[in-house]
Amino acid sequence: MNRLTKYFLIALATALGISLFWMVVLADSVDSRTQFFANGSYDMFTPPHPVTGEKASQNMAAQPGRAMFHFFVVTMLAGAMMITLLWLNGAAKPLLRWGCCAGLALVLFVEQWQANSYFMDYRSPAQDYADNAVFQQLRADTSRPRVAFLTRAGFYNNWLSLLLPYYDIDSIDIPAASRPPADYVAFFGAVDRVPLRKWELCSVKYILGPKDAAEQSFKQLGCDKFINVVMEFDFFGKQALFKCTRALPRAVVLHRWEIVADNDKMLTRLTDPKFDPHTTLLLDTDPGIAADASAPSSTAVELVKFEPMRVSLKTSLKSPGILMLTDRFDNGWSATVDGAPAKILRANFIMRAVVLPPGDHRVVFSFSSSADFAWFTQAIWAAIVLGLIVTAVGALRRRK
């Protein structure tokens, strides 16, 4: 036995011994890890495996042990193959040595495939994107309302993250927002304490949640008379789709407004039970028009076209008013009224609004990236094109 083979055997035995030790340790602590993940509500967000019935907490607790077992098996098989190669080196035909190399590659491939199978869940698109009565009800409402989840248990992975975007249904719940804007944090920090007012201001017309727990919660909040059951269904228990009758339309024209320049005072005013967002708008600047006392409290707005970066609206007014779209104010948005540029006002702390005189109007909100970012992108493309031209010219000169 040469020195290389001897050292390899020592390393192989050490790796196998360590992996075997860790397998015993992990097997002994699997119950405590299962309980830890169960207490973290992982079983509430992920359904059991459709074939084995294994829960998410059991699967996550078993993964370290499975990984260590696969490491032990592949190390043992690959080690045996390597010893064979070392032993046959110079003493066997090339075909046999190449066969051992192919066997080693096959062992590694099979092991990796088996190890990754625990992280793969193959499902057909028809299963993942299956339609149901809840989505059909939400899509049937052409007023573009939002939906809110009372709990994410069972809804997060599929409904909120996957199905609602697929069916183009808007939700007030965001799957992931690691660094939300300051105005977003301030607004929801204030209205989250008053759920009915939050749903009202944000055009949340539909609410999803466990039926019995939701009805009890609505009674405790004192808003049960404004919320009705639309339908019941079974999904991780008895669930229901509720309808909030106090939700503002996604777009509306109001003919009365208040000027509140201080942000803290505006948030306080928004959450005041005496404030009625269906009749009055809060602005941080003077809109430059006078309110008509004889005007109705609000005027309806038609959603002509609603796209992520372009929203077209149509309305007819007998008195001057302010059209509010219950979407977040941002400097990247611009607006036109009947084709002419219009200033976007910040309404209700975080929403977008434009001033409208009497008459028939078509309002378009459109979003574009900042000019600085556009110039940066154009500069990158110019540099790429210039580099290609210089490279082509240099290649032609060398060829000549």
JOHU-V865798 format. One record per pair of residues at least 12 apart in sequence whose C-alpha atoms are under 6 Angstrom apart, sorted by the first residue. I is the first residue (numbers start at 1). GAP is how many residues later the second one is. D is the distance in Angstrom with one decimal. If there is no record, write none. Layout:
i=I gap=GAP d=D
i=I gap=GAP d=D
This chain:
i=19 gap=53 d=5.9
i=23 gap=42 d=5.9
i=26 gap=39 d=5.6
i=30 gap=31 d=5.8
i=33 gap=28 d=5.2
i=34 gap=23 d=5.2
i=34 gap=24 d=5.3
i=34 gap=27 d=5.1
i=37 gap=20 d=4.9
i=38 gap=19 d=5.3
i=43 gap=13 d=5.3
i=44 gap=109 d=5.0
i=44 gap=110 d=5.7
i=45 gap=108 d=4.8
i=45 gap=109 d=4.5
i=78 gap=26 d=5.8
i=145 gap=58 d=5.8
i=145 gap=60 d=5.6
i=146 gap=24 d=4.9
i=146 gap=25 d=4.9
i=146 gap=57 d=5.9
i=146 gap=58 d=4.5
i=146 gap=59 d=5.9
i=147 gap=24 d=4.6
i=147 gap=57 d=5.4
i=147 gap=59 d=4.7
i=147 gap=60 d=5.5
i=148 gap=23 d=5.8
i=148 gap=24 d=5.6
i=148 gap=59 d=4.8
i=149 gap=58 d=5.8
i=149 gap=59 d=4.9
i=150 gap=59 d=5.1
i=161 gap=14 d=5.9
i=200 gap=46 d=5.5
i=200 gap=47 d=4.0
i=200 gap=48 d=5.5
i=203 gap=44 d=4.8
i=203 gap=45 d=4.8
i=203 gap=46 d=5.8
i=203 gap=47 d=5.6
i=204 gap=43 d=5.7
i=205 gap=38 d=5.6
i=205 gap=39 d=4.9
i=205 gap=42 d=5.3
i=206 gap=36 d=5.5
i=206 gap=37 d=4.6
i=206 gap=38 d=6.0
i=207 gap=34 d=5.8
i=207 gap=35 d=4.9
i=208 gap=33 d=4.9
i=209 gap=30 d=5.6
i=209 gap=31 d=5.8
i=210 gap=28 d=6.0
i=210 gap=29 d=4.3
i=211 gap=28 d=4.9
i=211 gap=29 d=5.0
i=226 gap=18 d=5.8
i=226 gap=19 d=5.4
i=227 gap=16 d=5.4
i=227 gap=17 d=4.6
i=228 gap=14 d=5.4
i=228 gap=15 d=5.2
i=229 gap=13 d=4.4
i=230 gap=12 d=5.4
i=250 gap=75 d=5.9
i=250 gap=76 d=5.5
i=251 gap=50 d=5.9
i=251 gap=73 d=5.6
i=251 gap=74 d=4.4
i=252 gap=48 d=5.6
i=252 gap=49 d=5.4
i=252 gap=71 d=5.6
i=252 gap=72 d=5.6
i=253 gap=45 d=5.5
i=253 gap=46 d=5.0
i=253 gap=69 d=5.3
i=253 gap=70 d=4.1
i=254 gap=44 d=4.5
i=254 gap=67 d=5.6
i=254 gap=68 d=5.5
i=255 gap=42 d=5.9
i=255 gap=66 d=4.5
i=256 gap=24 d=5.0
i=257 gap=23 d=4.9
i=257 gap=24 d=4.3
i=257 gap=25 d=5.6
i=258 gap=24 d=5.0
i=259 gap=24 d=4.9
i=259 gap=25 d=5.6
i=260 gap=23 d=6.0
i=260 gap=24 d=5.1
i=261 gap=23 d=4.3
i=279 gap=18 d=5.0
i=282 gap=65 d=5.6
i=282 gap=66 d=4.9
i=283 gap=64 d=4.9
i=295 gap=24 d=6.0
i=301 gap=13 d=5.9
i=301 gap=14 d=5.0
i=302 gap=12 d=5.1
i=309 gap=57 d=5.5
i=309 gap=58 d=5.0
i=310 gap=55 d=5.6
i=310 gap=56 d=4.3
i=311 gap=53 d=5.6
i=311 gap=54 d=5.1
i=312 gap=51 d=5.9
i=312 gap=52 d=4.5
i=313 gap=49 d=5.7
i=313 gap=50 d=5.1
i=314 gap=47 d=5.8
i=314 gap=48 d=4.5
i=315 gap=45 d=6.0
i=315 gap=46 d=5.5
i=316 gap=43 d=5.5
i=316 gap=44 d=4.2
i=317 gap=41 d=4.8
i=317 gap=42 d=5.0
i=318 gap=40 d=5.0
i=319 gap=39 d=4.9
i=320 gap=36 d=5.8
i=320 gap=37 d=4.4
i=320 gap=38 d=5.0
i=321 gap=35 d=5.4
i=322 gap=32 d=5.6
i=322 gap=33 d=4.5
i=322 gap=34 d=5.7
i=323 gap=30 d=5.3
i=323 gap=31 d=5.4
i=324 gap=28 d=5.8
i=324 gap=29 d=4.2
i=325 gap=27 d=5.5
i=326 gap=25 d=5.3
i=327 gap=24 d=5.2
i=328 gap=22 d=5.4
i=328 gap=23 d=4.8
i=329 gap=21 d=5.5
i=329 gap=22 d=5.1
i=329 gap=23 d=4.9
i=332 gap=35 d=5.5
i=332 gap=36 d=5.6
i=332 gap=37 d=5.9
i=333 gap=33 d=5.6
i=333 gap=34 d=4.4
i=334 gap=31 d=5.8
i=334 gap=32 d=5.5
i=335 gap=29 d=5.5
i=335 gap=30 d=4.5
i=336 gap=27 d=5.7
i=336 gap=28 d=5.3
i=337 gap=25 d=5.8
i=337 gap=26 d=4.6
i=338 gap=23 d=5.9
i=338 gap=24 d=5.1
